[in-house]
Amino acid sequence: MLICSQCAETNHKGHDTTLLKIKTSGRPPKSFDGDQHTTLTSDDVLPPPGDFQVLLLTLDSVSLSWSSPLGLTGPQTFRVTWGCDGETSSTRVKNVYHLKISSLKPGKKYDFSVAREGEDGRQSRWVSASLFTVVPPRDLKVDHLKDTSFTLHWSKAEGMEEVPQRFLISYCRPGTDLHAENTKDCHTTFSNLQPGTQYTVSISTVLNNGEESEPVYTTSCTILPAPDQLTVDSVDTTSAAVSWNQPPGLNQTQHHYQISYHCPGTKPHITTTSSHSITLSDLQCGTQYSVPVCTVLENGKQSQLVSTALTTSKEVPYYNRCQVLKV
């Protein structure tokens, strides 16, 4: 069927004819920029813009960008429209390929479109994209940090306090699978964690329709517990035996202990052991020693130090020993 090539787009004078071609396409892909599609009708009177993208900047603003129609140079004019809930706005820009739009409503779906306009009022087909104005939470804060747990607090995005929403939280430690949870609260506690381990946490806002914001991230490292109940078991003139209990929560974690001992005015002697006790030898008689001990992971991370003090026995002089034997 022959039809007018311009009647399909706008009013004009004269009648050139062309063969109508119907174009079809499957469901448009969903990308980071939202659901994007091009309105297909008939052969274009004007070539449409290319590479149309929509980027959410803040809760109420977006950035639109597009490229010049393929093969065209020189001054060009574009018509941009956007709207939600039946309200539509429009603007015309010349020789501009980027546009920031502000004062949008939070938690809403917006449709954005751009088309090229000719000097005589002719217009290309529209290139469109959709985006939800949903942004992630803010003010992430970690507290109640312990060896196997910590608590994360956050606030709803500014301007979305009255929008129905939930939060999707994911967390993991290096080399493990993600754990995820969903909550309406603005806080959550992570438990049954590995001591002395760094965890990465992501959190995003989820609307009731399933639309999800980009995530925000934070990290937190659980506390590595120090040895428990450090005790001096025995002391003689040149040696001493020290013991301690394994810290809680380390049954499944490879670790060892570092012992540093010294007397006043000397450099510390450092040694390590995987045992829960150690005998310190080559000590000076009648001397006070400070003995700090800490837990050490395979990656070198150390706990806080716990310390004890001991004093070696004084050596009994030889003549005193003889007197003791005569008694």
Secondary structure, 3 states (H helix, E strand, C coil): CEEECCCCCCCCCCCCEEECCCCCCCCCCEECCEEEEECCCCCCCCCCCEEEEEEEEECCEEEEEEECCCCCCCCCEEEEEEEECCEEEEEEEECCCEEEECCCCCCCEEEEEEEEECCCCCECCCEEEEEECCCCCEEEEEECCCCCCEEEEEECCCCCCCCCEEEEEEEECCCCCCEEEEECCCEEEECCCCCCCEEEEEEEEEECCCCECCCEEEEEECCCCCCEEEEEEEECCCCEEEEEECCCCCCCCCEEEEEEEECCCCCCEEEEECCCEEEECCCCCCCEEEEEEEEEECCCCECCCEEEEEECCCCCCHHHHHHHHHC
